[in-house]
Amino acid sequence: MSIEIKGISKDFISKEKTTHTLESIDLSINDGEFVCILGPSGCGKSTLLNVIAGLEAPSSGKVYLDDDEITKPGPDRAFMFQDSALFPWLKVIDNVEFGMKVKNVPKEERREKALKYLKMVHLTKFQNSYIHELSGGMRQRVALARALTLDSKVLLMDEPFSALDSQTKSILQLQLQNIWWETKKTIVFVTHNVEEAVLLADRVVVMSANPGKIKKIFDIKLARPRKAQSVDLAYVSNEVMKELKEEVEKVAKAEYDSDWSIEKSDVLYNPNNDMGAGL
């Protein structure tokens, strides 16, 4: 399913002020494409994803999915959050089946599909475990399996690996590449991590600092499967970071003391830092 984003702007209005979060976003996402949205803190990455999901209404502009305007959440779009959002009182298998149960999918079909996707994320032997018995990475794999069972053509992912350790993150990034290849889903993935974006995406959309606009789009023409340690990936990541640097510096200067400078700090270049997470 192709996604057309046309002239999307989003303002948040409070008693004190109006915050212009997104401004005039135009973007086409092709059927089966993997697109990563990358930008500094507060640029509206997650807000844009919420608009595509139908969770937020834009202040102006429209989003279309195969020529149908998106005005609310729908079964054609599955959403995976930063937090796994699983039910602790349910077993793994029941968590995976939950969305299908809500849709009144017959019990036998639910179980068959749940096992299929648990196998895809390599968690079959934990199907009868409770959530508190799982690691953070395992919980995110359960959440991914649950999202996949809905058979949505579009998978929206909001920094799903940001809270994980680097080793677990690397494993899940590889698994996600394989799952995307097998399922042919359209994936829109929000991240603050440059290397993660280049590792996963067909295209990386770099957004400017608030209000968020599309600054530049990079076509990532690296062969798959991609490895995080490859020289080619490091080169492309460096090119993307050059484009992002100015926007990150704008945010940092607004948040740090006046004697701070980007040359004195390497925090912005650390691919595992959390600057911009959740925004």
VODRENBA-435650 format. One line per 5 residues: number of its first residue (from 1); their letters; for each residue x, y, z of C-alpha. Coordinates in steps of 0.25 Angstrom, whole numbers, plus 5000, padded with zeros to 4 digits. Layout:
<nodes>
NUM> a> X,Y,Z ~ ... .
</nodes>
This chain:
<nodes>
1> msiei> 5000,5000,5000 ~ 5006,5014,4996 ~ 5005,5025,5006 ~ 5003,5040,5001 ~ 5006,5051,5011 .
6> kgisk> 5002,5064,5005 ~ 5004,5078,5012 ~ 5003,5072,5026 ~ 5005,5083,5037 ~ 5002,5081,5052 .
11> dfisk> 5001,5091,5063 ~ 4999,5088,5078 ~ 4991,5099,5085 ~ 4992,5102,5100 ~ 4988,5113,5109 .
16> ektth> 5002,5118,5109 ~ 5006,5117,5094 ~ 5004,5110,5081 ~ 5015,5100,5077 ~ 5017,5098,5062 .
21> tlesi> 5022,5084,5062 ~ 5021,5080,5047 ~ 5021,5089,5035 ~ 5017,5086,5020 ~ 5021,5071,5020 .
26> dlsin> 5020,5065,5006 ~ 5025,5051,5005 ~ 5022,5038,4996 ~ 5024,5025,5002 ~ 5024,5013,4992 .
31> dgefv> 5017,5000,4994 ~ 5027,4990,5001 ~ 5037,5001,5004 ~ 5045,5003,5017 ~ 5046,5017,5021 .
36> cilgp> 5053,5023,5033 ~ 5049,5037,5039 ~ 5061,5043,5045 ~ 5063,5056,5052 ~ 5067,5064,5065 .
41> sgcgk> 5059,5065,5078 ~ 5045,5072,5076 ~ 5045,5071,5061 ~ 5032,5064,5061 ~ 5036,5050,5056 .
46> stlln> 5026,5043,5065 ~ 5016,5053,5062 ~ 5017,5050,5048 ~ 5016,5035,5050 ~ 5003,5037,5059 .
51> viagl> 4997,5045,5047 ~ 5000,5034,5038 ~ 4994,5024,5048 ~ 4981,5033,5050 ~ 4984,5035,5064 .
56> eapss> 4986,5050,5062 ~ 4978,5059,5053 ~ 4987,5069,5045 ~ 4985,5084,5046 ~ 4985,5085,5031 .
61> gkvyl> 4988,5075,5020 ~ 4984,5061,5017 ~ 4990,5047,5017 ~ 4985,5036,5008 ~ 4987,5021,5008 .
66> dddei> 4984,5016,4994 ~ 4976,5028,4990 ~ 4967,5027,5003 ~ 4969,5038,5013 ~ 4974,5034,5027 .
71> tkpgp> 4965,5040,5038 ~ 4965,5030,5048 ~ 4973,5017,5052 ~ 4970,5005,5043 ~ 4973,4990,5042 .
76> drafm> 4982,4994,5029 ~ 4992,5000,5039 ~ 4999,4993,5051 ~ 5006,5001,5061 ~ 5018,4997,5069 .
81> fqdsa> 5022,5007,5081 ~ 5035,5009,5088 ~ 5029,5001,5100 ~ 5024,4987,5097 ~ 5010,4991,5103 .
86> lfpwl> 5008,4976,5106 ~ 4998,4971,5116 ~ 5005,4965,5128 ~ 4994,4956,5133 ~ 4994,4949,5119 .
91> kvidn> 5003,4939,5114 ~ 5012,4942,5102 ~ 5003,4934,5093 ~ 4990,4941,5098 ~ 4997,4955,5096 .
96> vefgm> 5000,4951,5082 ~ 4986,4947,5079 ~ 4980,4959,5086 ~ 4978,4967,5074 ~ 4972,4956,5066 .
101> kvknv> 4963,4953,5077 ~ 4957,4967,5077 ~ 4955,4965,5062 ~ 4947,4952,5065 ~ 4957,4943,5058 .
106> pkeer> 4953,4929,5060 ~ 4961,4922,5072 ~ 4968,4912,5063 ~ 4972,4922,5053 ~ 4977,4931,5064 .
111> rekal> 4986,4921,5070 ~ 4991,4916,5056 ~ 4995,4931,5052 ~ 5001,4934,5066 ~ 5010,4922,5066 .
116> kylkm> 5014,4925,5052 ~ 5019,4939,5056 ~ 5025,4935,5069 ~ 5033,4925,5061 ~ 5037,4937,5052 .
121> vhltk> 5043,4944,5064 ~ 5049,4932,5070 ~ 5040,4931,5083 ~ 5032,4918,5081 ~ 5038,4912,5093 .
126> fqnsy> 5033,4924,5102 ~ 5019,4924,5097 ~ 5014,4920,5111 ~ 5022,4930,5119 ~ 5017,4942,5125 .
131> ihels> 5023,4956,5121 ~ 5031,4958,5134 ~ 5039,4946,5131 ~ 5044,4952,5118 ~ 5056,4961,5115 .
136> ggmrq> 5053,4975,5109 ~ 5057,4970,5095 ~ 5048,4958,5096 ~ 5037,4967,5100 ~ 5039,4975,5088 .
141> rvala> 5039,4962,5079 ~ 5026,4958,5085 ~ 5020,4972,5082 ~ 5026,4971,5067 ~ 5019,4957,5066 .
146> raltl> 5006,4963,5071 ~ 5007,4974,5061 ~ 5010,4964,5050 ~ 4998,4955,5053 ~ 4988,4966,5048 .
151> dskvl> 4993,4965,5034 ~ 4993,4980,5032 ~ 5001,4984,5019 ~ 5007,4996,5027 ~ 5015,4995,5039 .
156> lmdep> 5018,5007,5047 ~ 5029,5007,5057 ~ 5033,5018,5067 ~ 5047,5016,5072 ~ 5044,5001,5076 .
161> fsald> 5058,4998,5080 ~ 5063,5011,5087 ~ 5062,5005,5101 ~ 5070,4992,5098 ~ 5085,4989,5100 .
166> sqtks> 5093,4990,5087 ~ 5095,4975,5086 ~ 5080,4972,5087 ~ 5077,4984,5077 ~ 5087,4978,5067 .
171> ilqlq> 5080,4964,5067 ~ 5066,4971,5066 ~ 5071,4980,5054 ~ 5075,4968,5047 ~ 5062,4960,5050 .
176> lqniw> 5054,4972,5045 ~ 5061,4973,5032 ~ 5058,4958,5030 ~ 5044,4959,5034 ~ 5042,4971,5025 .
181> wetkk> 5048,4963,5013 ~ 5039,4952,5016 ~ 5026,4959,5018 ~ 5028,4971,5008 ~ 5021,4980,5017 .
186> tivfv> 5022,4995,5016 ~ 5030,5000,5028 ~ 5031,5014,5034 ~ 5041,5014,5045 ~ 5044,5026,5054 .
191> thnve> 5058,5027,5060 ~ 5068,5036,5066 ~ 5080,5027,5062 ~ 5087,5030,5049 ~ 5093,5017,5048 .
196> eavll> 5080,5009,5051 ~ 5073,5017,5040 ~ 5084,5014,5029 ~ 5085,5000,5033 ~ 5070,4998,5031 .
201> adrvv> 5064,5007,5021 ~ 5062,5008,5006 ~ 5061,5023,5009 ~ 5065,5032,5021 ~ 5056,5045,5022 .
206> vmsan> 5064,5055,5030 ~ 5056,5065,5037 ~ 5060,5079,5042 ~ 5058,5085,5056 ~ 5045,5090,5061 .
211> pgkik> 5036,5092,5053 ~ 5039,5079,5046 ~ 5041,5080,5031 ~ 5047,5070,5022 ~ 5062,5075,5020 .
216> kifdi> 5067,5064,5011 ~ 5064,5050,5007 ~ 5075,5040,5005 ~ 5074,5027,4996 ~ 5081,5016,5003 .
221> klarp> 5086,5007,4991 ~ 5094,4998,5000 ~ 5093,4983,4997 ~ 5084,4974,5007 ~ 5086,4968,5017 .
226> rkaqs> 5094,4979,5023 ~ 5104,4978,5035 ~ 5105,4989,5045 ~ 5121,4988,5044 ~ 5122,4990,5029 .
231> vdlay> 5131,5001,5024 ~ 5120,5005,5013 ~ 5110,5007,5024 ~ 5119,5015,5033 ~ 5122,5024,5020 .
236> vsnev> 5107,5026,5017 ~ 5104,5029,5032 ~ 5115,5039,5032 ~ 5108,5046,5020 ~ 5095,5046,5027 .
241> mkelk> 5101,5051,5040 ~ 5107,5063,5032 ~ 5093,5067,5028 ~ 5087,5065,5042 ~ 5098,5072,5050 .
246> eevek> 5093,5086,5048 ~ 5079,5082,5052 ~ 5084,5075,5065 ~ 5093,5087,5068 ~ 5081,5096,5068 .
251> vakae> 5074,5088,5078 ~ 5086,5086,5087 ~ 5089,5101,5087 ~ 5075,5103,5092 ~ 5076,5093,5103 .
256> ydsdw> 5091,5094,5108 ~ 5099,5105,5115 ~ 5104,5116,5106 ~ 5119,5111,5107 ~ 5115,5098,5101 .
261> sieks> 5120,5095,5086 ~ 5118,5083,5077 ~ 5133,5082,5075 ~ 5135,5080,5090 ~ 5125,5068,5091 .
266> dvlyn> 5124,5055,5085 ~ 5110,5051,5091 ~ 5103,5055,5078 ~ 5112,5046,5069 ~ 5109,5034,5078 .
271> pnndm> 5099,5025,5071 ~ 5094,5019,5084 ~ 5091,5032,5091 ~ 5076,5035,5094 ~ 5076,5050,5089 .
276> gagl> 5062,5051,5082 ~ 5056,5038,5087 ~ 5041,5039,5088 ~ 5039,5051,5080 .
</nodes>
